[in-house]
Amino acid sequence: SGSGGSYSIYAVLDENRSVTSMEVSREIEAKTADLPCEISIVSGSMDISSLMESGISIDIEGDDLDELRTCARDIADIAASVEGVASVNDGIGETTPEYVITVDKQAAMSYSLTTAQVYSAVSTALTGETTATSVTVGGTDADIVVAAAEDAAYTRDTLSDLMIEGKNSDGESVKVRLGDIASFSVGESQRSIKHDQGTRTLSVTAAVDSEHNIGLVSRQLESALAAYDLPDGYTMQISGESATINDTLSDLIDMALLALLLIYLIMVAQFQSLLSPFIVMFTIPLAFTGGLLLQWACGFEVSVISMLGLLVLFGVVVNNGIVFVDCANGIYAETGDKRESLVAAGRRRMRPILMTTLTTVLALVTMCFGLGTGADLLQPMAVVLVGGLVYGTLLTLFIVPVFYDLLRRKPPRVVKVDE
């Protein structure tokens, strides 16, 4: 499909393919590099960017369209010079040549003519055909069109000689030559003009190649654009996928803090203690570290979808700590020996902790390897979950007992319920 010189080709990948969507995109880029056109390749299942605005967008707002075009071209050149930026579009699109008539208001007023009257006279003169009336011949309606003779039609060279009726200072009717009250120039006309709250806007767009992270590229682009001075009355704002990701990450941070607070409060109600939940919370940094390490080892970059995986991991990984600390508290309350209670809790709860983690990891293996249609989208989340669960579980059996021994000074209080 396509229009206006821009065409889109959609390809559906085989479910049994042996390569990822990203590898297919790179191969297409390599094979189309010598074509005399600009090609932008987007994989719908490569990452969460398919749910957002495309790539990087720089919105420029101002009143004068010519000045906007100049700014858009300059900013597009700056964007193209940033490493990792590809398929830069200045937002001007296809233009058509136009013949611009600029009326000198003061000169026109001296002949009692307004700009609207001058343009009306020009429009009438340039109208080559006029439907005078219509007749019915044999039951068929036909229009009678009056057309100017070819030698009488105005051209660019003769339009300045158009005579317009005006009035002199004495109020007498006079003929005024158009070239005496207007100037002529050749310009470019856009097919469409975008407005944002009544202000003319041009959007410079660009994609980020598969070898670079959009967040890092956006920061480099912001630094490069900081040195560009916009004319007075013009503004520039970076939007698109990069801005959406920044806003989403900010929301995810707030969600993570709220999740940590809720997890802690629920454990406080369960343990009826402020200390035991605090010890369990040490499993979360372990899981966070493990998830990021496996993501780095697999070659994935931090993205919104991987951050969602970390958010899910917060609520899952604390289960191991809860099981261990609850068992240790019960044994410590009975025996009064802290070290013995930790060893006994490790022996009793190691098997269920490992079994729970193993079953969860095995359930995520298919998604972790990116097998199946659409798996590329959720693969970073699965990698984060697997890495966080494995790393957090193994270290929970070592780190949690250490903090329990350091922080727990006396046996926990056991609340007895009367039967």
Backbone torsions as a table, in degrees:
resi	resn	phi	psi	omega
1	SER	NA	158.5	179.4
2	GLY	170.9	163.3	177.2
3	SER	-163.2	154.0	176.1
4	GLY	62.4	31.1	178.3
5	GLY	83.4	5.1	177.9
6	SER	-120.0	128.7	-175.6
7	TYR	-127.3	146.3	179.9
8	SER	-122.0	134.7	177.3
9	ILE	-121.9	125.7	-179.0
10	TYR	-106.7	132.9	-179.4
11	ALA	-126.9	134.3	177.0
12	VAL	-102.8	124.6	-177.2
13	LEU	-82.2	150.2	179.0
14	ASP	-67.7	137.2	180.0
15	GLU	-64.0	-29.0	-176.8
16	ASN	-95.9	23.1	-179.0
17	ARG	-68.0	154.0	180.0
18	SER	-101.0	1.9	-179.8
19	VAL	-122.2	159.9	179.7
20	THR	-86.0	168.4	178.0
21	SER	-62.2	-37.2	-179.9
22	MET	-64.3	-40.2	179.4
23	GLU	-67.0	-36.9	177.0
24	VAL	-64.6	-41.8	179.3
25	SER	-62.1	-42.4	179.1
26	ARG	-63.6	-38.6	-180.0
27	GLU	-67.1	-38.8	177.6
28	ILE	-64.7	-41.7	178.3
29	GLU	-59.9	-41.1	-178.6
30	ALA	-67.7	-38.0	-176.0
31	LYS	-81.5	-15.5	-179.9
32	THR	-109.1	9.2	-175.7
33	ALA	-65.1	-27.6	-176.3
34	ASP	-93.8	5.6	179.6
35	LEU	-77.3	143.6	-177.3
36	PRO	-80.3	57.7	179.2
37	CYS	-161.4	168.1	177.2
38	GLU	-93.2	127.5	-176.9
39	ILE	-122.3	128.3	176.7
40	SER	-120.3	124.4	-175.3
41	ILE	-111.2	125.4	179.9
42	VAL	-126.8	127.4	177.2
43	SER	-98.4	122.0	-176.2
44	GLY	-67.9	-19.9	-178.0
45	SER	-115.3	8.9	-176.9
46	MET	-71.6	-41.8	-179.2
47	ASP	-158.5	-177.5	-175.0
48	ILE	-74.3	-3.3	179.8
49	SER	-63.8	-18.1	178.0
50	SER	-67.2	-15.8	179.4
51	LEU	-96.6	2.6	-173.6
52	MET	-123.7	-176.6	172.0
53	GLU	-69.1	152.4	-172.4
54	SER	-78.4	133.6	169.8
55	GLY	49.8	-138.1	-178.8
56	ILE	-109.1	135.8	178.7
57	SER	-129.5	131.7	179.0
58	ILE	-117.8	111.5	-178.0
59	ASP	-92.4	125.1	179.2
60	ILE	-113.7	127.2	-177.9
61	GLU	-118.9	140.4	178.7
62	GLY	-178.1	176.3	-175.6
63	ASP	-94.0	-43.1	-175.0
64	ASP	-85.0	122.3	-175.4
65	LEU	-68.4	-37.4	178.7
66	ASP	-63.8	-41.4	178.7
67	GLU	-66.8	-36.3	176.8
68	LEU	-61.8	-42.6	178.8
69	ARG	-61.2	-42.8	179.7
70	THR	-61.7	-46.2	179.3
71	CYS	-63.2	-40.4	-178.7
72	ALA	-63.9	-41.3	179.2
73	ARG	-65.7	-41.7	179.8
74	ASP	-63.5	-44.8	-178.3
75	ILE	-68.0	-35.5	176.7
76	ALA	-63.9	-39.0	177.2
77	ASP	-64.5	-40.4	178.9
78	ILE	-65.2	-42.7	-179.5
79	ALA	-63.9	-39.6	-179.3
80	ALA	-65.7	-24.5	-179.0
81	SER	-81.2	-10.3	-179.5
82	VAL	-82.5	133.3	-178.7
83	GLU	-65.8	132.5	179.0
84	GLY	99.1	-14.2	-179.5
85	VAL	-86.8	133.7	-179.4
86	ALA	-137.4	162.2	175.2
87	SER	53.0	55.3	-179.7
88	VAL	-76.9	133.5	178.1
89	ASN	-126.9	123.4	-176.8
90	ASP	-75.8	-3.1	175.2
91	GLY	80.6	-4.4	-179.4
92	ILE	-73.9	-36.2	179.3
93	GLY	72.0	-166.4	179.4
94	GLU	-75.5	134.1	179.2
95	THR	-118.2	158.4	176.2
96	THR	-119.7	143.7	179.5
97	PRO	-66.6	144.1	179.1
98	GLU	-135.9	150.5	177.6
99	TYR	-100.7	112.8	-172.6
100	VAL	-97.1	127.2	175.4
101	ILE	-109.9	117.0	-179.6
102	THR	-109.3	115.1	-176.6
103	VAL	-83.1	132.1	172.9
104	ASP	-80.6	104.6	-173.4
105	LYS	-60.1	-40.7	-178.6
106	GLN	-66.1	-43.5	179.5
107	ALA	-65.5	-38.4	179.5
108	ALA	-67.7	-38.1	-178.7
109	MET	-66.6	-27.2	178.4
110	SER	-66.4	-17.5	175.9
111	TYR	-111.5	21.1	178.7
112	SER	57.5	37.6	178.7
113	LEU	-115.5	137.7	173.8
114	THR	-97.3	166.7	178.5
115	THR	-60.7	-40.4	179.9
116	ALA	-62.7	-38.9	179.1
117	GLN	-66.1	-39.3	179.0
118	VAL	-64.7	-46.5	-180.0
119	TYR	-65.3	-34.9	177.5
120	SER	-64.2	-41.9	178.1
121	ALA	-64.5	-39.9	178.8
122	VAL	-65.3	-43.6	-180.0
123	SER	-61.0	-42.3	179.3
124	THR	-64.3	-40.3	-178.8
125	ALA	-68.4	-31.2	-177.1
126	LEU	-86.1	-10.0	178.3
127	THR	-75.9	105.5	-173.6
128	GLY	-75.6	-25.6	-176.9
129	GLU	-132.2	144.1	178.3
130	THR	-137.7	131.3	177.2
131	THR	-80.4	111.3	-176.2
132	ALA	-80.6	-48.7	-179.0
133	THR	-161.9	-176.1	176.9
134	SER	-136.1	148.5	179.6
135	VAL	-128.4	159.4	178.4
136	THR	-111.1	118.8	-178.7
137	VAL	-121.7	114.4	178.8
138	GLY	60.7	33.9	179.7
139	GLY	82.9	3.5	-179.8
140	THR	-114.6	129.0	177.8
141	ASP	-78.4	136.7	179.0
142	ALA	-136.9	136.7	178.3
143	ASP	-85.9	142.2	173.7
144	ILE	-100.4	114.8	-174.8
145	VAL	-107.9	128.1	176.6
146	VAL	-99.6	119.8	-177.7
147	ALA	-118.9	145.6	178.1
148	ALA	-73.8	149.1	177.2
149	ALA	-64.0	148.2	-176.3
150	GLU	-57.9	-38.1	-178.5
151	ASP	-76.4	-12.4	179.6
152	ALA	-95.7	-9.7	-178.5
153	ALA	-72.2	144.0	-179.2
154	TYR	-82.6	144.3	174.9
155	THR	-121.6	-179.6	178.3
156	ARG	-61.2	-35.3	-176.8
157	ASP	-75.9	-29.6	-175.2
158	THR	-103.2	-6.5	-176.2
159	LEU	-64.1	-31.1	-179.8
160	SER	-65.5	-17.6	180.0
161	ASP	-89.5	4.2	178.8
162	LEU	-62.2	130.3	-179.9
163	MET	-97.1	127.6	-178.6
164	ILE	-116.6	137.2	-177.9
165	GLU	-80.9	126.5	177.1
166	GLY	-139.0	-163.7	179.8
167	LYS	-132.7	144.7	177.7
168	ASN	-87.2	-172.6	-177.4
169	SER	-65.1	-22.1	179.1
170	ASP	-89.3	1.3	180.0
171	GLY	84.4	7.6	180.0
172	GLU	-87.1	144.7	179.8
173	SER	-70.1	131.9	178.4
174	VAL	-137.9	159.1	175.6
175	LYS	-97.4	129.2	-177.6
176	VAL	-114.5	131.9	177.4
177	ARG	-77.1	132.3	-177.0
178	LEU	-59.1	-37.8	-179.2
179	GLY	-64.3	-18.0	180.0
180	ASP	-83.7	-17.6	-177.3
181	ILE	-122.0	7.5	-178.7
182	ALA	-149.8	157.9	175.9
183	SER	-117.3	160.0	-173.7
184	PHE	-127.3	144.3	177.5
185	SER	-155.3	162.4	178.6
186	VAL	-108.4	128.3	-179.0
187	GLY	-134.1	-166.0	179.2
188	GLU	-119.2	139.9	-179.2
189	SER	-118.1	130.4	177.6
190	GLN	-83.1	151.0	179.6
191	ARG	-72.1	-29.1	178.6
192	SER	-148.3	149.8	179.8
193	ILE	-123.2	124.5	-178.3
194	LYS	-91.2	136.6	178.2
195	HIS	-121.3	142.0	174.5
196	ASP	-125.7	107.2	-176.3
197	GLN	54.5	43.8	175.9
198	GLY	82.8	-1.1	-178.7
199	THR	-107.4	135.3	178.6
200	ARG	-64.2	138.1	-174.7
201	THR	-137.5	138.6	169.9
202	LEU	-122.0	139.1	-178.1
203	SER	-116.2	117.7	174.1
204	VAL	-89.2	120.7	-176.9
205	THR	-114.9	154.4	179.0
206	ALA	-155.9	154.6	176.0
207	ALA	-107.0	163.6	176.8
208	VAL	-113.7	127.9	-176.9
209	ASP	-67.6	166.4	-173.7
210	SER	-69.1	-11.5	-177.9
211	GLU	-89.7	-5.7	-174.5
212	HIS	-128.8	156.3	178.5
213	ASN	-90.1	134.0	-174.8
214	ILE	-66.5	-30.6	179.0
215	GLY	-66.3	-45.9	179.5
216	LEU	-66.6	-41.0	179.3
217	VAL	-64.0	-38.5	179.9
218	SER	-63.8	-40.8	178.7
219	ARG	-65.5	-39.8	176.8
220	GLN	-64.6	-37.7	178.9
221	LEU	-67.3	-40.7	177.7
222	GLU	-60.7	-40.8	178.5
223	SER	-64.9	-39.5	179.7
224	ALA	-68.6	-36.2	-178.9
225	LEU	-77.6	-18.1	-178.8
226	ALA	-63.7	-26.1	-179.0
227	ALA	-85.3	-5.4	-178.4
228	TYR	-89.8	125.6	-178.7
229	ASP	-94.7	116.7	176.5
230	LEU	-81.3	149.7	175.6
231	PRO	-62.6	160.1	178.2
232	ASP	-61.7	136.2	179.6
233	GLY	89.4	2.6	-179.4
234	TYR	-117.4	141.4	-179.3
235	THR	-126.0	159.1	-178.8
236	MET	-139.1	136.3	-178.9
237	GLN	-143.6	133.0	178.3
238	ILE	-87.2	128.1	179.5
239	SER	-136.3	-154.3	-179.8
240	GLY	87.1	-155.0	-175.0
241	GLU	-63.3	-39.5	-178.1
242	SER	-62.0	-43.9	178.8
243	ALA	-66.6	-38.2	178.6
244	THR	-63.8	-41.7	179.1
245	ILE	-64.3	-42.5	179.1
246	ASN	-61.7	-43.4	178.2
247	ASP	-64.9	-39.9	-179.3
248	THR	-66.9	-42.1	178.5
249	LEU	-63.0	-38.5	176.9
250	SER	-62.0	-42.0	177.8
251	ASP	-66.2	-37.5	179.8
252	LEU	-65.6	-36.2	177.4
253	ILE	-63.2	-44.0	176.9
254	ASP	-62.0	-41.0	178.9
255	MET	-64.4	-39.5	-179.9
256	ALA	-64.6	-42.3	178.8
257	LEU	-64.0	-40.7	177.9
258	LEU	-65.9	-39.2	179.0
259	ALA	-63.3	-42.3	178.4
260	LEU	-62.0	-41.4	179.3
261	LEU	-63.9	-45.2	-179.5
262	LEU	-65.6	-40.8	177.8
263	ILE	-60.5	-43.8	-179.0
264	TYR	-64.8	-44.0	-178.5
265	LEU	-65.6	-37.4	177.9
266	ILE	-64.9	-41.0	178.8
267	MET	-69.3	-33.3	175.9
268	VAL	-61.5	-42.8	178.3
269	ALA	-66.9	-33.0	-179.3
270	GLN	-74.5	-49.3	-177.0
271	PHE	-82.8	-16.7	-174.0
272	GLN	54.4	43.1	-178.5
273	SER	-157.3	150.5	176.4
274	LEU	-92.0	-21.2	-175.0
275	LEU	-81.9	-45.7	-177.4
276	SER	-60.3	-46.2	175.7
277	PRO	-60.6	-34.1	179.0
278	PHE	-64.0	-37.8	177.7
279	ILE	-67.0	-41.0	-180.0
280	VAL	-63.7	-33.8	-176.9
281	MET	-63.5	-16.2	178.3
282	PHE	-69.1	-14.3	177.3
283	THR	-73.0	-23.4	-177.1
284	ILE	-67.3	-48.0	175.5
285	PRO	-59.1	-32.7	177.5
286	LEU	-64.0	-46.1	179.6
287	ALA	-65.3	-40.4	178.9
288	PHE	-58.2	-46.0	-179.8
289	THR	-64.9	-44.1	-179.3
290	GLY	-63.6	-40.5	179.4
291	GLY	-63.6	-43.5	179.5
292	LEU	-68.6	-36.3	179.9
293	LEU	-65.0	-45.1	179.6
294	LEU	-68.6	-34.4	177.5
295	GLN	-64.3	-42.4	177.3
296	TRP	-65.0	-41.2	-179.2
297	ALA	-65.3	-31.5	-179.6
298	CYS	-86.1	-3.9	177.2
299	GLY	85.2	15.0	178.3
300	PHE	-91.6	150.0	177.4
301	GLU	-100.1	157.1	178.7
302	VAL	-65.9	126.0	-177.4
303	SER	-140.4	178.5	179.9
304	VAL	-63.5	-41.3	-177.2
305	ILE	-67.2	-35.0	177.0
306	SER	-72.6	-33.4	175.5
307	MET	-66.0	-34.2	174.2
308	LEU	-63.4	-36.5	175.9
309	GLY	-61.8	-40.5	177.4
310	LEU	-64.1	-37.7	179.4
311	LEU	-64.1	-41.8	176.6
312	VAL	-65.5	-36.4	-177.3
313	LEU	-63.9	-32.7	-179.6
314	PHE	-56.1	-44.1	-176.4
315	GLY	-79.3	-18.3	-176.6
316	VAL	-91.0	-43.4	-170.9
317	VAL	-71.8	-23.8	179.8
318	VAL	-69.7	-15.5	-179.7
319	ASN	-59.7	-41.0	180.0
320	ASN	-63.4	-42.9	178.8
321	GLY	-65.5	-38.4	179.3
322	ILE	-63.0	-44.9	-179.4
323	VAL	-61.9	-43.0	-177.8
324	PHE	-69.7	-49.6	-176.2
325	VAL	-66.2	-37.4	179.4
326	ASP	-64.1	-42.2	177.9
327	CYS	-66.3	-42.9	179.5
328	ALA	-63.1	-39.2	178.5
329	ASN	-62.2	-42.5	-179.8
330	GLY	-64.3	-43.2	-179.4
331	ILE	-70.0	-39.9	-179.4
332	TYR	-64.4	-37.7	179.2
333	ALA	-66.9	-29.7	-179.4
334	GLU	-83.3	-43.4	-173.8
335	THR	-93.7	-30.3	-175.9
336	GLY	78.1	0.4	179.8
337	ASP	-105.3	112.0	-174.5
338	LYS	-68.7	-47.5	-178.1
339	ARG	-63.6	-42.1	179.8
340	GLU	-65.1	-36.9	179.9
341	SER	-67.9	-35.1	178.1
342	LEU	-67.9	-43.2	178.9
343	VAL	-64.8	-43.0	-179.5
344	ALA	-66.2	-39.9	178.7
345	ALA	-64.8	-38.0	177.6
346	GLY	-63.4	-40.6	179.9
347	ARG	-68.3	-41.2	-175.5
348	ARG	-75.6	-34.5	-171.9
349	ARG	-104.5	-6.0	-179.8
350	MET	-61.3	-45.1	-177.4
351	ARG	-63.5	-52.4	178.9
352	PRO	-62.5	-34.2	178.5
353	ILE	-65.1	-46.8	-179.9
354	LEU	-66.0	-38.6	-179.9
355	MET	-66.3	-42.4	179.3
356	THR	-62.9	-44.0	179.4
357	THR	-66.0	-41.8	-177.5
358	LEU	-63.7	-43.9	180.0
359	THR	-63.6	-38.9	178.8
360	THR	-67.3	-42.4	-180.0
361	VAL	-64.4	-43.0	-179.8
362	LEU	-64.4	-33.2	178.1
363	ALA	-67.9	-24.5	-178.0
364	LEU	-97.0	-1.5	-174.3
365	VAL	-62.5	-45.3	-178.7
366	THR	-59.4	-45.2	178.7
367	MET	-67.8	-34.3	-178.0
368	CYS	-65.1	-33.9	179.8
369	PHE	-87.9	-1.0	176.5
370	GLY	69.4	35.8	-179.1
371	LEU	-89.6	136.1	177.3
372	GLY	99.5	164.5	-178.7
373	THR	-68.8	131.9	177.6
374	GLY	79.2	1.4	-177.7
375	ALA	-70.3	-23.7	-179.6
376	ASP	-59.4	-32.0	-177.1
377	LEU	-66.3	-42.6	-175.1
378	LEU	-97.3	-0.5	-177.7
379	GLN	-59.8	-44.2	177.8
380	PRO	-59.6	-37.6	178.5
381	MET	-63.6	-43.4	-180.0
382	ALA	-64.3	-39.6	179.4
383	VAL	-63.0	-42.2	179.0
384	VAL	-64.0	-43.0	-179.5
385	LEU	-64.7	-44.1	-179.5
386	VAL	-65.3	-47.9	-179.9
387	GLY	-62.1	-42.9	179.7
388	GLY	-66.5	-40.8	-179.5
389	LEU	-66.7	-47.1	-177.9
390	VAL	-65.5	-50.1	-178.0
391	TYR	-65.2	-45.2	-178.6
392	GLY	-66.1	-37.8	-179.4
393	THR	-66.9	-45.9	-179.0
394	LEU	-62.6	-43.4	-177.9
395	LEU	-78.8	-20.3	176.5
396	THR	-60.4	-37.9	-179.3
397	LEU	-69.3	-10.9	179.1
398	PHE	-115.6	-45.6	-174.0
399	ILE	-75.4	-44.4	-178.6
400	VAL	-60.3	-45.0	176.1
401	PRO	-59.9	-34.9	179.7
402	VAL	-64.7	-48.5	-179.9
403	PHE	-69.0	-32.3	176.4
404	TYR	-63.2	-43.1	180.0
405	ASP	-67.5	-34.4	-178.3
406	LEU	-76.4	-37.0	-171.0
407	LEU	-96.9	-31.6	-177.8
408	ARG	-82.9	112.0	-176.6
409	ARG	-93.6	-27.5	-178.2
410	LYS	-144.5	160.9	-178.2
411	PRO	-59.8	145.9	178.6
412	PRO	-69.1	154.9	179.0
413	ARG	-80.4	129.2	-180.0
414	VAL	-97.4	124.0	179.0
415	VAL	-91.5	118.2	-179.8
416	LYS	-94.6	134.9	179.8
417	VAL	-105.7	123.3	-179.6
418	ASP	-68.8	131.7	179.3
419	GLU	-80.7	NA	NA
